[in-house]
Amino acid sequence: MARSRPTVLFIVEGISDRTALKKIFQKLYKFKEINFEVTDGDITSDETITVQNVEDKIYKIVKKFMDDKKLSKRDILQIVQIFDTDGTFIENKYIEIGEDTKFEYTLFSIKCKYPQRVADRNKRKSEIMNHLLNVQDIKGITYDKYFMSCNLDHALYNEQNLSDDLKQEYADEFYSTFKDAPKAFVEFLKEEVVNGVPLSYPQSWRYIKEGRHSLERHTNLNIYFDKNPIDILL
């Protein structure tokens, strides 16, 4: 049986991302069914994902959610995907040789023992993200997308290169900060995280692709609340 409230499905990269955001969004939108699904990693960086199959990959996540909840496509008002930029739009001159095989992010560069791995990842990820920016629906369901830069941890906590354990710890603390004042989360984004990103949705995406902006602390998620006014009174 279809739910009485329209469902909005947010797609994020990790469990800690869901922890930080899900219940805050549920408090902000009382008249919508807000759910979060996790991709369990960055699908735009996955070597098995291409421009040709990424939409099918996203729909697979949506279809599993619908099957679990016994919903149909007409029950889903909107799919909203939140991407980490991960410095993907920087020029290769900002990729440096590091001491570790893991990528290390700074405000100015990405460091890795094998810089070509970073360049290859950036090329693949940017191609897929640019493709998805032109996608308006996934199998007939409205599809919208926003970014956290250089990733959600950086945007929300002003921390880069966190371990998985610390990601969860910061996420729990972040939710605790806003659980009784969810409207303050919207203001937090605007005052602390936007950091010069244009308020126009298309311009915000153009901005994050320029220079080293995709390494810096930015978001355009604030624009979601302009396009979709919250239900609770300010």
C-alpha positions as a Markdown table, in Angstrom:
| # | Residue | x | y | z |
|---|---|---|---|---|
| 1 | Met | 0.0 | 0.0 | 0.0 |
| 2 | Ala | 1.3 | 3.4 | -0.9 |
| 3 | Arg | 2.3 | 5.8 | 1.8 |
| 4 | Ser | 0.2 | 8.9 | 2.4 |
| 5 | Arg | 3.3 | 11.1 | 2.5 |
| 6 | Pro | 5.5 | 11.5 | -0.6 |
| 7 | Thr | 8.9 | 9.8 | -0.2 |
| 8 | Val | 12.2 | 11.6 | -0.8 |
| 9 | Leu | 15.2 | 9.3 | -1.1 |
| 10 | Phe | 18.6 | 10.7 | -0.3 |
| 11 | Ile | 21.6 | 8.8 | -1.5 |
| 12 | Val | 24.9 | 9.3 | 0.4 |
| 13 | Glu | 28.3 | 7.5 | 0.3 |
| 14 | Gly | 28.6 | 6.1 | 3.9 |
| 15 | Ile | 26.8 | 5.1 | 7.0 |
| 16 | Ser | 28.3 | 8.0 | 9.0 |
| 17 | Asp | 26.9 | 10.4 | 6.3 |
| 18 | Arg | 23.5 | 9.0 | 6.9 |
| 19 | Thr | 23.9 | 9.3 | 10.7 |
| 20 | Ala | 24.8 | 12.9 | 10.4 |
| 21 | Leu | 22.0 | 14.0 | 8.2 |
| 22 | Lys | 19.0 | 11.6 | 8.1 |
| 23 | Lys | 17.2 | 12.5 | 11.3 |
| 24 | Ile | 17.8 | 16.2 | 10.8 |
| 25 | Phe | 16.1 | 16.1 | 7.4 |
| 26 | Gln | 13.3 | 14.1 | 8.9 |
| 27 | Lys | 12.7 | 16.8 | 11.5 |
| 28 | Leu | 12.8 | 19.5 | 8.8 |
| 29 | Tyr | 10.3 | 17.8 | 6.5 |
| 30 | Lys | 7.4 | 16.5 | 8.6 |
| 31 | Phe | 5.1 | 16.2 | 5.6 |
| 32 | Lys | 7.4 | 14.0 | 3.6 |
| 33 | Glu | 8.8 | 10.6 | 4.2 |
| 34 | Ile | 12.6 | 11.2 | 4.2 |
| 35 | Asn | 14.8 | 8.2 | 3.8 |
| 36 | Phe | 18.6 | 7.8 | 3.3 |
| 37 | Glu | 20.3 | 5.0 | 1.4 |
| 38 | Val | 24.0 | 4.4 | 1.3 |
| 39 | Thr | 26.1 | 3.5 | -1.7 |
| 40 | Asp | 28.8 | 2.0 | 0.5 |
| 41 | Gly | 31.6 | 3.9 | -1.2 |
| 42 | Asp | 31.9 | 6.5 | -4.0 |
| 43 | Ile | 30.2 | 5.1 | -7.1 |
| 44 | Thr | 31.6 | 7.8 | -9.2 |
| 45 | Ser | 35.1 | 6.6 | -8.4 |
| 46 | Asp | 34.3 | 2.9 | -8.7 |
| 47 | Glu | 36.3 | 1.4 | -11.6 |
| 48 | Thr | 33.4 | -0.8 | -12.6 |
| 49 | Ile | 31.1 | 2.2 | -13.0 |
| 50 | Thr | 30.9 | 4.1 | -16.3 |
| 51 | Val | 28.9 | 6.9 | -17.9 |
| 52 | Gln | 27.0 | 4.1 | -19.6 |
| 53 | Asn | 26.0 | 2.2 | -16.5 |
| 54 | Val | 25.9 | 4.7 | -13.6 |
| 55 | Glu | 22.2 | 5.4 | -14.0 |
| 56 | Asp | 21.4 | 1.7 | -13.7 |
| 57 | Lys | 23.6 | 1.5 | -10.6 |
| 58 | Ile | 21.7 | 4.4 | -9.0 |
| 59 | Tyr | 18.4 | 2.8 | -9.9 |
| 60 | Lys | 19.5 | -0.5 | -8.5 |
| 61 | Ile | 19.9 | 1.3 | -5.1 |
| 62 | Val | 16.5 | 2.9 | -5.5 |
| 63 | Lys | 14.8 | -0.3 | -6.6 |
| 64 | Lys | 16.1 | -2.2 | -3.6 |
| 65 | Phe | 14.8 | 0.5 | -1.3 |
| 66 | Met | 11.4 | 0.4 | -3.1 |
| 67 | Asp | 11.2 | -3.4 | -2.8 |
| 68 | Asp | 12.2 | -3.3 | 0.9 |
| 69 | Lys | 9.5 | -0.7 | 1.6 |
| 70 | Lys | 7.0 | -2.2 | -0.8 |
| 71 | Leu | 6.8 | 1.1 | -2.8 |
| 72 | Ser | 6.4 | 1.8 | -6.5 |
| 73 | Lys | 8.0 | 4.5 | -8.6 |
| 74 | Arg | 4.9 | 6.7 | -8.2 |
| 75 | Asp | 5.5 | 6.8 | -4.4 |
| 76 | Ile | 9.0 | 8.4 | -4.8 |
| 77 | Leu | 8.7 | 12.1 | -5.1 |
| 78 | Gln | 12.4 | 12.7 | -5.7 |
| 79 | Ile | 15.9 | 11.1 | -5.6 |
| 80 | Val | 18.5 | 13.4 | -4.1 |
| 81 | Gln | 22.2 | 12.4 | -4.3 |
| 82 | Ile | 24.9 | 14.1 | -2.2 |
| 83 | Phe | 28.3 | 13.8 | -3.7 |
| 84 | Asp | 31.8 | 14.3 | -2.2 |
| 85 | Thr | 33.8 | 16.3 | -4.7 |
| 86 | Asp | 37.1 | 14.8 | -3.4 |
| 87 | Gly | 39.1 | 17.4 | -5.3 |
| 88 | Thr | 38.1 | 15.7 | -8.5 |
| 89 | Phe | 38.1 | 18.8 | -10.7 |
| 90 | Ile | 41.6 | 20.1 | -9.9 |
| 91 | Glu | 44.3 | 20.2 | -12.6 |
| 92 | Asn | 47.0 | 17.5 | -12.4 |
| 93 | Lys | 49.5 | 20.1 | -11.3 |
| 94 | Tyr | 47.8 | 20.0 | -7.9 |
| 95 | Ile | 48.5 | 16.3 | -7.5 |
| 96 | Glu | 51.7 | 15.7 | -5.4 |
| 97 | Ile | 53.8 | 12.6 | -4.6 |
| 98 | Gly | 53.0 | 11.5 | -1.1 |
| 99 | Glu | 54.3 | 8.8 | 1.3 |
| 100 | Asp | 51.2 | 6.7 | 1.3 |
| 101 | Thr | 49.2 | 4.8 | -1.3 |
| 102 | Lys | 46.0 | 6.3 | 0.2 |
| 103 | Phe | 44.9 | 9.7 | -1.0 |
| 104 | Glu | 45.7 | 12.5 | 1.4 |
| 105 | Tyr | 43.6 | 15.7 | 0.9 |
| 106 | Thr | 44.7 | 19.2 | 1.7 |
| 107 | Leu | 43.2 | 22.5 | 0.8 |
| 108 | Phe | 45.9 | 22.8 | -1.9 |
| 109 | Ser | 46.6 | 19.4 | -3.3 |
| 110 | Ile | 46.0 | 15.6 | -3.2 |
| 111 | Lys | 49.0 | 13.6 | -2.2 |
| 112 | Cys | 49.6 | 9.9 | -3.1 |
| 113 | Lys | 52.6 | 7.7 | -3.5 |
| 114 | Tyr | 51.3 | 7.0 | -7.0 |
| 115 | Pro | 50.1 | 10.3 | -8.4 |
| 116 | Gln | 48.8 | 8.7 | -11.6 |
| 117 | Arg | 46.2 | 6.9 | -9.6 |
| 118 | Val | 44.8 | 10.2 | -8.5 |
| 119 | Ala | 44.8 | 11.6 | -12.1 |
| 120 | Asp | 43.0 | 8.5 | -13.3 |
| 121 | Arg | 40.5 | 8.6 | -10.5 |
| 122 | Asn | 39.8 | 12.3 | -11.1 |
| 123 | Lys | 39.2 | 11.8 | -14.8 |
| 124 | Arg | 36.8 | 8.9 | -14.3 |
| 125 | Lys | 35.0 | 10.6 | -11.4 |
| 126 | Ser | 34.6 | 14.0 | -13.2 |
| 127 | Glu | 33.3 | 12.4 | -16.3 |
| 128 | Ile | 30.6 | 10.5 | -14.4 |
| 129 | Met | 29.7 | 13.5 | -12.3 |
| 130 | Asn | 29.4 | 15.8 | -15.4 |
| 131 | His | 27.2 | 13.2 | -17.0 |
| 132 | Leu | 24.9 | 13.0 | -14.0 |
| 133 | Leu | 24.6 | 16.8 | -13.9 |
| 134 | Asn | 22.7 | 16.5 | -17.1 |
| 135 | Val | 20.4 | 13.7 | -15.9 |
| 136 | Gln | 17.0 | 15.0 | -14.8 |
| 137 | Asp | 15.4 | 11.7 | -13.9 |
| 138 | Ile | 16.3 | 8.1 | -13.1 |
| 139 | Lys | 13.9 | 5.7 | -14.8 |
| 140 | Gly | 11.2 | 8.4 | -14.6 |
| 141 | Ile | 11.9 | 9.6 | -11.0 |
| 142 | Thr | 13.0 | 13.2 | -10.5 |
| 143 | Tyr | 16.8 | 13.2 | -9.8 |
| 144 | Asp | 18.6 | 16.1 | -8.1 |
| 145 | Lys | 22.2 | 16.3 | -6.9 |
| 146 | Tyr | 24.3 | 18.4 | -4.6 |
| 147 | Phe | 27.9 | 18.4 | -3.4 |
| 148 | Met | 30.0 | 18.4 | -0.2 |
| 149 | Ser | 33.6 | 19.6 | -0.6 |
| 150 | Cys | 36.0 | 18.2 | -0.4 |
| 151 | Asn | 33.9 | 15.6 | 1.3 |
| 152 | Leu | 31.1 | 15.5 | 3.9 |
| 153 | Asp | 33.5 | 15.4 | 6.8 |
| 154 | His | 35.3 | 18.5 | 5.5 |
| 155 | Ala | 32.1 | 20.3 | 4.9 |
| 156 | Leu | 30.3 | 19.5 | 8.1 |
| 157 | Tyr | 33.1 | 19.1 | 10.6 |
| 158 | Asn | 36.0 | 21.0 | 8.9 |
| 159 | Glu | 38.1 | 17.8 | 9.1 |
| 160 | Gln | 39.9 | 16.0 | 6.3 |
| 161 | Asn | 41.3 | 12.5 | 6.1 |
| 162 | Leu | 39.3 | 11.0 | 9.0 |
| 163 | Ser | 39.4 | 7.3 | 9.9 |
| 164 | Asp | 36.2 | 5.4 | 9.7 |
| 165 | Asp | 35.9 | 5.3 | 13.5 |
| 166 | Leu | 36.3 | 9.1 | 13.7 |
| 167 | Lys | 33.8 | 9.6 | 10.9 |
| 168 | Gln | 31.2 | 7.9 | 13.0 |
| 169 | Glu | 32.2 | 9.7 | 16.1 |
| 170 | Tyr | 31.9 | 13.1 | 14.4 |
| 171 | Ala | 28.6 | 12.1 | 12.8 |
| 172 | Asp | 27.1 | 11.2 | 16.1 |
| 173 | Glu | 28.3 | 14.5 | 17.7 |
| 174 | Phe | 27.1 | 16.5 | 14.7 |
| 175 | Tyr | 23.5 | 15.1 | 14.9 |
| 176 | Ser | 23.5 | 15.7 | 18.7 |
| 177 | Thr | 24.3 | 19.3 | 18.0 |
| 178 | Phe | 21.3 | 19.9 | 15.8 |
| 179 | Lys | 18.8 | 17.3 | 16.9 |
| 180 | Asp | 16.8 | 19.7 | 19.0 |
| 181 | Ala | 17.3 | 22.7 | 16.6 |
| 182 | Pro | 17.2 | 21.3 | 13.1 |
| 183 | Lys | 16.5 | 24.7 | 11.5 |
| 184 | Ala | 19.9 | 25.8 | 12.9 |
| 185 | Phe | 21.4 | 23.2 | 10.5 |
| 186 | Val | 20.2 | 25.2 | 7.5 |
| 187 | Glu | 21.8 | 28.4 | 8.9 |
| 188 | Phe | 25.0 | 26.5 | 9.7 |
| 189 | Leu | 25.4 | 25.5 | 6.1 |
| 190 | Lys | 24.8 | 29.0 | 4.8 |
| 191 | Glu | 27.1 | 30.7 | 7.4 |
| 192 | Glu | 29.9 | 28.1 | 7.8 |
| 193 | Val | 30.1 | 25.9 | 4.8 |
| 194 | Val | 28.9 | 27.7 | 1.6 |
| 195 | Asn | 32.0 | 29.9 | 1.7 |
| 196 | Gly | 31.4 | 31.9 | -1.5 |
| 197 | Val | 29.5 | 29.3 | -3.6 |
| 198 | Pro | 26.9 | 31.2 | -5.8 |
| 199 | Leu | 23.3 | 30.8 | -4.8 |
| 200 | Ser | 22.3 | 29.8 | -8.4 |
| 201 | Tyr | 22.2 | 26.1 | -8.7 |
| 202 | Pro | 23.9 | 25.9 | -12.1 |
| 203 | Gln | 26.5 | 28.5 | -11.1 |
| 204 | Ser | 27.3 | 26.6 | -7.9 |
| 205 | Trp | 28.3 | 23.6 | -9.9 |
| 206 | Arg | 30.4 | 25.7 | -12.3 |
| 207 | Tyr | 32.1 | 27.3 | -9.3 |
| 208 | Ile | 33.1 | 24.0 | -7.7 |
| 209 | Lys | 34.8 | 22.9 | -10.9 |
| 210 | Glu | 37.1 | 26.0 | -11.0 |
| 211 | Gly | 40.7 | 26.1 | -9.7 |
| 212 | Arg | 41.1 | 24.2 | -6.4 |
| 213 | His | 37.5 | 24.8 | -5.1 |
| 214 | Ser | 36.8 | 21.1 | -5.2 |
| 215 | Leu | 39.5 | 20.7 | -2.5 |
| 216 | Glu | 38.2 | 23.6 | -0.4 |
| 217 | Arg | 35.4 | 23.6 | 2.2 |
| 218 | His | 32.1 | 24.3 | 0.3 |
| 219 | Thr | 28.6 | 23.0 | -0.3 |
| 220 | Asn | 25.6 | 23.9 | -2.4 |
| 221 | Leu | 23.2 | 21.7 | -0.3 |
| 222 | Asn | 21.8 | 25.0 | 1.1 |
| 223 | Ile | 20.1 | 25.5 | -2.3 |
| 224 | Tyr | 18.1 | 22.4 | -1.7 |
| 225 | Phe | 16.2 | 24.2 | 1.1 |
| 226 | Asp | 15.5 | 27.1 | -1.2 |
| 227 | Lys | 14.1 | 24.8 | -3.8 |
| 228 | Asn | 12.2 | 22.7 | -1.2 |
| 229 | Pro | 11.1 | 24.9 | 1.7 |
| 230 | Ile | 11.2 | 23.2 | 5.1 |
| 231 | Asp | 8.0 | 22.2 | 6.8 |
| 232 | Ile | 8.8 | 23.5 | 10.3 |
| 233 | Leu | 8.4 | 27.2 | 11.2 |
| 234 | Leu | 11.5 | 29.3 | 11.3 |
